[in-house]
Amino acid sequence: KFVADGVFYAELNELLISELAEDGYAGVEVRTTPHRTEIIIRATRTQNVLGENGRRIRELTSVVQKRFEFADGAVELYAERVQNRGLCAQAQAESLKFKLLGGLAVRRACYGVVRFVMEASAKGCEVIVTGKLRGQRAKAMKFGDGYMIKTGHAGQVYTDTAVRHVLMRQGVVGIKVAIMLPHDPKGQMGPKITLDDAVTILEPKEEIDPVAYLAAQEQQQQAAAAAMAAPLDMGMAPPPEQPMVEAAAPPMEDPNVAAGF
């Protein structure tokens, strides 16, 4: 079951990459419910994905339905707009691919992508282009900016990567775009969880001056004593003292009587 789901996702992703490359395709999400399967296509230009009166999305739905043998009405395709395309690695890889196909110089195209990503409030960005860039010898060029984590759990959560192959005249050129997402407590622009090495320094509490504290205590004691003495100064009679009632002592026995005289 898990393998079948993975194969379905991989084939669907390949189909959409080839079909929607020019419309800023940025990933797909498959949601399975008991009654039907919902496929949510994320793209930067959703209007082009939908087509005139939703014609294109209906065509894609019928293609997916026939290829994977879904029943009528068992599969639904939806288009969702990417909130910030500067933080989407797939969208940036596609944009770089079309720049290179258009004949733009590699350095200029890559630095343009890096600058655009960093202006979109990303923490870091890295672009790697490999292949026959100029001349017959293949080589790799790396362009980076900012801060990039590649290892550990944070590397999986915080970095968004995408790989594309560009079929140039002299051969295939590979593109890899990695974007380090910013921390977002709401979880919209980036992950909610904080980085392990992010240290938050709290403001220290105000320290109490011992001299001032003792002086305040003395003032309180004086105020309390003044409050006790106030009724006497006002001429009010002090509360009447309760008369002490002594317990009656038992009568003393005459020693002569006790001796039998």
C-alpha positions as CSV (number, residue, x, y, z in Angstrom):
1,K,0.0,0.0,0.0
2,F,2.7,2.5,1.0
3,V,4.8,1.6,-2.1
4,A,1.7,2.0,-4.3
5,D,1.0,5.4,-2.8
6,G,4.6,6.5,-3.3
7,V,4.6,5.4,-7.0
8,F,1.3,7.1,-7.6
9,Y,2.6,10.4,-6.1
10,A,5.9,10.2,-8.1
11,E,4.1,9.6,-11.4
12,L,1.6,12.3,-10.7
13,N,4.3,14.7,-9.8
14,E,6.3,14.0,-13.0
15,L,3.1,14.5,-15.1
16,L,2.4,17.8,-13.5
17,I,6.0,19.0,-13.7
18,S,6.1,18.4,-17.5
19,E,2.5,19.8,-18.0
20,L,2.6,22.8,-15.7
21,A,6.2,23.9,-15.9
22,E,5.4,27.3,-17.4
23,D,2.7,28.1,-14.9
24,G,5.0,28.0,-11.9
25,Y,4.2,24.5,-10.7
26,A,5.3,24.2,-7.0
27,G,4.3,20.8,-5.8
28,V,1.2,18.6,-5.3
29,E,-0.6,17.3,-2.2
30,V,-2.8,14.1,-2.3
31,R,-5.6,13.8,0.3
32,T,-7.5,10.5,0.4
33,T,-11.0,10.3,1.8
34,P,-13.2,7.3,1.9
35,H,-15.4,8.6,-1.0
36,R,-12.9,10.3,-3.2
37,T,-9.3,11.4,-3.7
38,E,-8.5,15.1,-3.7
39,I,-5.4,16.4,-5.5
40,I,-4.3,19.9,-4.7
41,I,-1.9,21.5,-7.2
42,R,0.2,24.3,-5.8
43,A,1.3,26.9,-8.4
44,T,2.2,30.6,-8.7
45,R,-0.1,31.2,-11.6
46,T,-3.3,29.4,-10.7
47,Q,-5.4,31.1,-13.4
48,N,-3.3,29.4,-16.1
49,V,-3.6,26.1,-14.3
50,L,-7.4,26.4,-14.3
51,G,-7.6,27.6,-17.9
52,E,-10.7,29.2,-19.6
53,N,-13.8,28.4,-17.5
54,G,-11.8,25.6,-15.8
55,R,-11.2,23.8,-19.1
56,R,-7.6,22.8,-18.4
57,I,-8.1,21.5,-14.9
58,R,-11.0,19.3,-16.3
59,E,-8.6,17.9,-18.9
60,L,-6.0,17.1,-16.3
61,T,-8.7,15.5,-14.1
62,S,-9.7,13.2,-17.0
63,V,-6.1,12.3,-17.8
64,V,-5.4,11.4,-14.1
65,Q,-8.7,9.5,-13.9
66,K,-8.0,7.4,-17.0
67,R,-4.3,6.7,-16.2
68,F,-4.9,5.6,-12.6
69,E,-8.3,4.0,-13.3
70,F,-10.4,6.0,-10.9
71,A,-14.2,5.8,-11.0
72,D,-16.2,8.7,-12.4
73,G,-16.2,11.5,-9.8
74,A,-13.7,9.7,-7.5
75,V,-10.9,12.1,-8.2
76,E,-11.0,15.9,-7.9
77,L,-8.2,18.4,-8.8
78,Y,-7.9,21.8,-7.1
79,A,-5.4,24.6,-7.7
80,E,-3.9,26.6,-4.8
81,R,-1.8,29.7,-5.1
82,V,1.6,29.8,-3.5
83,Q,1.6,32.5,-0.8
84,N,5.2,33.6,-1.3
85,R,7.0,32.3,-4.5
86,G,10.3,33.6,-3.3
87,L,10.3,30.9,-0.5
88,C,9.3,28.0,-2.9
89,A,12.3,26.1,-4.3
90,Q,10.4,24.4,-7.1
91,A,9.0,27.7,-8.4
92,Q,12.6,29.2,-8.3
93,A,14.1,26.2,-10.0
94,E,11.5,26.4,-12.8
95,S,12.2,30.2,-13.2
96,L,16.0,29.5,-13.4
97,K,15.4,26.8,-16.0
98,F,13.5,29.1,-18.3
99,K,16.1,31.8,-17.9
100,L,18.8,29.4,-19.0
101,L,16.7,28.1,-21.9
102,G,16.2,31.8,-22.9
103,G,20.0,32.2,-23.3
104,L,20.7,34.2,-20.2
105,A,24.3,33.9,-18.7
106,V,24.5,31.4,-15.9
107,R,26.1,33.7,-13.3
108,R,23.6,36.5,-14.0
109,A,20.6,34.1,-13.8
110,C,21.7,32.4,-10.6
111,Y,22.6,35.6,-8.8
112,G,19.2,37.0,-9.8
113,V,17.4,34.0,-8.2
114,V,19.6,34.2,-5.1
115,R,18.8,37.9,-4.7
116,F,15.1,37.4,-5.2
117,V,14.9,34.6,-2.6
118,M,16.9,36.6,0.0
119,E,14.6,39.6,-0.6
120,A,11.6,37.3,0.2
121,S,12.9,37.2,3.8
122,A,14.6,33.7,3.5
123,K,17.4,32.9,5.9
124,G,19.6,31.5,3.2
125,C,19.8,30.3,-0.3
126,E,22.0,28.0,-2.4
127,V,21.9,27.4,-6.1
128,I,24.1,24.7,-7.8
129,V,24.3,24.5,-11.6
130,T,26.3,21.5,-13.1
131,G,27.0,20.5,-16.6
132,K,28.6,21.9,-19.8
133,L,28.2,25.5,-18.9
134,R,30.8,26.8,-21.4
135,G,33.2,24.8,-23.4
136,Q,33.3,21.0,-23.6
137,R,34.4,20.4,-20.0
138,A,31.5,19.9,-17.5
139,K,31.8,21.7,-14.3
140,A,29.7,22.8,-11.3
141,M,29.0,26.3,-10.1
142,K,27.7,27.1,-6.6
143,F,26.0,30.4,-5.6
144,G,25.0,31.0,-2.1
145,D,23.9,33.6,0.4
146,G,22.9,33.7,4.0
147,Y,22.6,30.8,6.4
148,M,22.0,27.2,5.4
149,I,21.5,24.1,7.6
150,K,22.0,20.8,5.8
151,T,22.2,18.2,8.6
152,G,19.9,16.9,11.3
153,H,16.2,17.3,11.8
154,A,16.4,21.1,11.3
155,G,17.9,20.4,7.9
156,Q,14.8,18.4,6.9
157,V,12.3,20.8,8.3
158,Y,13.8,24.2,7.5
159,T,15.2,23.6,4.0
160,D,13.1,23.4,0.8
161,T,15.0,21.9,-2.1
162,A,14.2,21.3,-5.8
163,V,16.1,19.7,-8.7
164,R,15.4,20.3,-12.4
165,H,17.1,19.2,-15.6
166,V,17.6,21.7,-18.4
167,L,18.0,20.2,-21.9
168,M,20.4,22.7,-23.5
169,R,21.9,22.4,-27.0
170,Q,25.3,21.2,-25.8
171,G,23.9,18.7,-23.2
172,V,21.9,18.4,-20.0
173,V,22.4,21.0,-17.3
174,G,21.3,20.2,-13.7
175,I,19.9,22.8,-11.4
176,K,19.5,22.4,-7.6
177,V,17.9,25.2,-5.5
178,A,17.9,25.0,-1.7
179,I,16.1,27.6,0.4
180,M,16.4,28.0,4.2
181,L,13.0,29.1,5.3
182,P,12.5,31.6,8.1
183,H,10.9,30.7,11.5
184,D,7.2,31.6,11.6
185,P,5.2,31.0,14.8
186,K,2.0,30.8,12.8
187,G,3.5,28.2,10.4
188,Q,2.5,30.0,7.2
189,M,5.8,31.4,5.8
190,G,8.0,28.7,7.5
191,P,8.1,26.0,10.2
192,K,6.7,26.6,13.6
193,I,9.4,24.8,15.6
194,T,12.3,26.9,16.6
195,L,15.9,26.0,15.8
196,D,17.8,24.1,18.4
197,D,20.5,26.7,18.8
198,A,18.2,29.7,18.9
199,V,18.7,31.3,22.3
200,T,16.1,33.7,23.7
201,I,17.5,36.1,26.3
202,L,14.8,37.3,28.7
203,E,15.0,40.7,30.4
204,P,16.3,40.3,34.0
205,K,13.9,41.1,36.9
206,E,14.5,44.3,38.7
207,E,16.8,43.7,41.6
208,I,15.7,45.0,45.0
209,D,18.0,47.4,46.7
210,P,18.5,46.1,50.3
211,V,18.8,49.6,51.8
212,A,15.6,50.8,50.1
213,Y,13.8,47.5,51.2
214,L,14.8,48.0,54.9
215,A,13.7,51.7,54.8
216,A,10.3,50.6,53.3
217,Q,9.9,48.0,56.1
218,E,10.7,50.6,58.8
219,Q,8.1,53.0,57.2
220,Q,5.5,50.3,57.3
221,Q,6.2,49.6,61.0
222,Q,6.0,53.3,61.8
223,A,2.8,53.6,59.9
224,A,1.3,50.6,61.8
225,A,2.4,52.1,65.2
226,A,0.9,55.5,64.2
227,A,-2.4,53.8,63.3
228,M,-2.5,52.1,66.7
229,A,-1.8,55.3,68.6
230,A,-4.4,57.3,66.5
231,P,-7.5,56.4,68.6
232,L,-5.8,57.6,71.9
233,D,-4.8,60.9,70.3
234,M,-8.3,61.5,69.1
235,G,-9.5,61.4,72.8
236,M,-11.4,58.2,72.4
237,A,-11.7,56.1,75.5
238,P,-9.6,53.0,75.3
239,P,-11.7,49.8,75.2
240,P,-12.9,48.9,78.8
241,E,-10.8,46.3,80.4
242,Q,-12.7,43.2,81.4
243,P,-12.7,42.8,85.3
244,M,-10.6,39.8,86.4
245,V,-12.9,37.3,88.2
246,E,-10.8,35.3,90.5
247,A,-11.8,31.7,91.0
248,A,-13.0,31.0,94.6
249,A,-10.3,29.2,96.6
250,P,-11.4,26.0,98.4
251,P,-11.8,26.6,102.2
252,M,-8.7,25.9,104.3
253,E,-9.1,22.9,106.7
254,D,-8.3,23.6,110.4
255,P,-5.2,21.5,111.3
256,N,-6.4,21.0,114.9
257,V,-9.6,19.4,113.7
258,A,-7.6,17.2,111.3
259,A,-5.4,16.1,114.3
260,G,-8.4,15.1,116.4
261,F,-8.2,17.8,119.1
